[in-house]
Protein backbone atom coordinates (compact mmCIF):
# COMPACT_ATOMS: atom_id res chain seq x y z
CA UNK A 1 0.00 0.00 0.00
CA UNK A 2 1.48 3.35 -1.01
CA UNK A 3 -0.48 4.97 1.80
CA UNK A 4 1.73 3.18 4.34
CA UNK A 5 4.68 5.39 3.40
CA UNK A 6 3.05 8.38 5.12
CA UNK A 7 1.44 6.52 8.03
CA UNK A 8 2.57 7.18 11.59
CA UNK A 9 2.44 3.41 12.28
CA UNK A 10 4.98 2.60 9.54
CA UNK A 11 8.12 1.46 11.37
CA UNK A 12 11.56 0.34 10.22
CA UNK A 13 13.17 -2.85 11.50
CA UNK A 14 16.95 -2.38 11.41
CA UNK A 15 17.55 -6.10 11.86
CA UNK A 16 15.62 -7.16 8.74
CA UNK A 17 15.96 -3.86 6.86
CA UNK A 18 12.23 -3.76 6.15
CA UNK A 19 9.29 -1.56 7.03
CA UNK A 20 6.27 -2.97 8.87
CA UNK A 21 2.94 -1.82 10.28
CA UNK A 22 3.25 -1.20 14.03
CA UNK A 23 -0.46 -1.12 14.90
CA UNK A 24 -1.25 -3.15 18.02
CA UNK A 25 -4.20 -5.40 17.12
CA UNK A 26 -5.26 -8.77 18.44
CA UNK A 27 -5.99 -11.85 16.31
CA UNK A 28 -9.72 -11.11 15.99
CA UNK A 29 -9.13 -7.53 14.83
CA UNK A 30 -6.51 -8.74 12.36
CA UNK A 31 -8.91 -11.33 10.94
CA UNK A 32 -11.62 -8.66 10.50
CA UNK A 33 -9.11 -6.38 8.82
CA UNK A 34 -8.05 -9.11 6.38
CA UNK A 35 -11.64 -10.09 5.56
CA UNK A 36 -12.76 -6.55 4.71
CA UNK A 37 -13.78 -5.90 1.12
CA UNK A 38 -12.32 -2.40 1.24
CA UNK A 39 -8.54 -2.32 1.08
CA UNK A 40 -8.38 1.10 2.80
CA UNK A 41 -6.67 0.74 6.17
CA UNK A 42 -8.90 1.87 9.07
CA UNK A 43 -5.80 2.49 11.22
CA UNK A 44 -4.09 4.91 8.84
CA UNK A 45 -2.97 8.14 10.51
CA UNK A 46 -1.07 10.70 8.50
CA UNK A 47 2.32 11.38 10.05
CA UNK A 48 2.69 15.13 9.86
CA UNK A 49 5.99 16.01 11.52
CA UNK A 50 5.24 19.73 11.30
CA UNK A 51 1.86 19.26 12.96
CA UNK A 52 3.49 17.48 15.87
CA UNK A 53 5.99 20.31 16.34
CA UNK A 54 3.20 22.94 16.27
CA UNK A 55 1.53 21.25 19.25
CA UNK A 56 4.79 21.20 21.20
CA UNK A 57 5.29 24.96 20.91
Secondary structure, DSSP 8 states (H G I E B T S, - for coil): -GGGGGBTTEEEETTTTEEEE-----HHHHHHHHH-S--S-TT--B--HHHHHHHH-
